[in-house]
Amino acid sequence: MTQTFLDLPFVRAQFPHTCFNDGWAFFENAGGSYVPNAVIDRMTAYMRASQVQPLAPYPKSQLAAERMADGHARMAEMIGATADEVVIGPSTSMNVYVLAQALRPLWKAGDEVIVAVLNHEANSSPWRRLADFGIVVKEWPVDAETGALRTDLLEDLLTERTRLVAFPHVSNITGDINDVPAITRQVHAAGAMVCVDAVAYAPHRAVDVKAWDVDFYLYSFYKIMGPHIGMLYGKRERLLEARGQGHLFFAEDDIQHKLNPAGPNHETIAALAGIADYVEALCAHHFDQPANTLHARTAQVFGLIAAHEQRLAERFLDGALNTPSLRLLGRHTAHDRAPTFAFTIKGKSSAEVVQALTAQQIACWNGDFYAPRLLEAVGVSDTADGVVRTSMAHYNTVEEVERLTNALERIV
Ligand SMILES: Cc1ncc(COP(=O)(O)O)c(C=O)c1O
């Protein structure tokens, strides 16, 4: 029978025993998620049996190449793209940096980029650095109380010189989900491109780059149950016109090499197939009639994940919004946000709150999470102490969230 709820014991059984049996409630998922056995198995299988230079004619080398190609292709398929539209590089920070350098020669002094204050710095600094080359950088503000993206201000920021708008699908601080298709349509109508940071979105919802018509879309696998590498999706024509940043002999249509000057990280690319294995295992367990493509099966699984995470978010909001002197950034409703919660408590430093939670075996952290501009914009003046962030993933339970909210009630 097709299951309409995520089977949490089944989900948790896919991870190493130590993940959920050490007495801790883990809420640092926006920092990096746990990794299922399938990913670890793929990594060790690669290193045990095929850790050689790939693509040579001997069998071990062919196996290495096949395993890497499999990881790469399945990650592309999950988001509705093909392997030649996807570059797998060291991190989202590095991938955005390389992309900005690759687009810069196509632009002239006086051209404009719009950078959301809501961004993690990964989707901010690389574009701001282009000011050194005469590119005009405009800031897209947030609401000073909630940290919400001021979509009402975008129209006035766009001009005929706008080349690109850089913004997050979800903020790693507020958790708000932005309307990527609508913003993309608006930006395209002005003749510009979008660069969407989806690092804080991809662990929570299915991705469909084609349906949304995004130009560039990036995320990091270590936030979505994988190894510590990142992916850049780009429309094929955009990737082709971007200028190579790798060795000079790489052809302009060799996208994977020309836009990854660091070179591929072999065993981690092979391990990516484990993320798809995990999604397939969840799909087979929950659905009598799995869809025809990995992309569609991913959407089935993330439908269950989103519903479960909404329950976690509702439970957290019930507790947090009734906690006196707690200021929660982002939306106060569960359905249009990721379960990533950033807050401050009046009269306490964020470090103190985290210390108290840590003492109760609740894993979380405080700080600016590399989004200091956002914290300044919402009036968190001591950005080093910053906000407390507690972030859930689909493998968390309602009981764990209750442990957190009960602990917060005791702290205030
Ligand atoms: C929203 C967001 N964007 C970008 C990044 C940077 O990703 P990476 O560590 O792969 O550079 C992070 C990392 O925390 C993030 O949360």
The ligand as a Gaussian input file, in Angstrom:
#p B3LYP/6-31G(d) Opt

LIG

0 1
 C       22.470000      29.158000       1.767000
 C       23.907000      28.772000       1.602000
 N       24.537000      29.107000       0.472000
 C       25.811000      28.778000       0.243000
 C       26.540000      28.086000       1.185000
 C       27.964000      27.746000       0.888000
 O       28.080000      26.433000       0.486000
 P       29.529000      25.778000       0.345000
 O       29.985000      25.451000       1.743000
 O       29.324000      24.579000      -0.494000
 O       30.406000      26.790000      -0.281000
 C       25.938000      27.726000       2.387000
 C       26.715000      27.022000       3.423000
 O       26.378000      26.997000       4.563000
 C       24.591000      28.081000       2.610000
 O       23.955000      27.751000       3.735000

